[in-house]
C-alpha cells in the first residue's frame, strides 16, 4: 500500500499528464526548481518524486506521442 504522500504524488502526476500532456515533466521540473530557489526542500522532494512517477508512467510516454 502507498502512504498518503505517495498517493498524492501519483494523483498529481496523473493530473499533470491530463492537463499538460507531453509537457508534464517540464512543468514538474520547473516547480521543483522554484521550490529549491525558495529553499523549500520538502516541496522540492515531492516534485522530484512526481518527476520519477512521470518518467515511469506509460501514460506520460503515450501523451508525448499524441503531440
C-alpha positions in Angstrom: 0.0 0.0 0.0 1.0 3.6 -0.6 1.3 6.2 2.2 -0.6 9.4 1.9 2.4 11.4 0.3 2.9 8.7 -2.4 -0.8 8.6 -3.2 -0.9 12.4 -3.5 2.2 12.4 -5.8 0.6 9.8 -8.1 -2.6 11.8 -8.2 -0.7 15.0 -9.1 1.3 13.1 -11.8 -1.9 11.9 -13.4 -3.4 15.4 -13.2 -0.3 16.8 -14.9 -0.5 14.2 -17.7 -4.2 15.1 -18.3 -3.6 18.8 -18.2 -0.1 19.2 -19.8 0.4 16.1 -21.8 3.9 15.7 -23.0 5.0 18.9 -21.2 4.1 17.4 -17.8 7.7 16.6 -16.9 8.9 20.1 -17.8 6.2 21.6 -15.6 7.1 19.4 -12.7 10.8 20.2 -13.1 10.1 23.9 -13.1 8.1 23.5 -9.9 11.0 21.6 -8.3 13.4 24.3 -9.3 11.2 27.0 -7.9 11.0 25.1 -4.6 14.8 24.9 -4.5 15.1 28.7 -5.1 12.7 29.2 -2.2 14.6 26.7 -0.1 11.5 24.6 0.4 13.2 21.2 0.2 10.2 19.2 1.3 8.2 20.6 -1.6 11.2 20.0 -3.9 11.4 16.4 -2.9 7.7 16.0 -3.7 8.1 17.4 -7.2 11.1 15.3 -7.8 9.1 12.2 -6.8 6.4 13.4 -9.2 9.1 13.6 -11.9 10.1 10.0 -11.2 6.5 8.8 -11.4 6.1 10.7 -14.8 9.3 9.0 -16.0 7.9 5.6 -15.1 4.5 6.2 -16.4 3.4 4.7 -19.8 0.6 7.3 -19.9 3.1 10.1 -19.9 5.0 8.4 -22.8 1.8 7.9 -24.8 0.8 11.5 -24.1 4.0 12.6 -25.7 3.2 10.6 -28.9 -0.1 12.5 -29.3 1.5 15.8 -30.0 
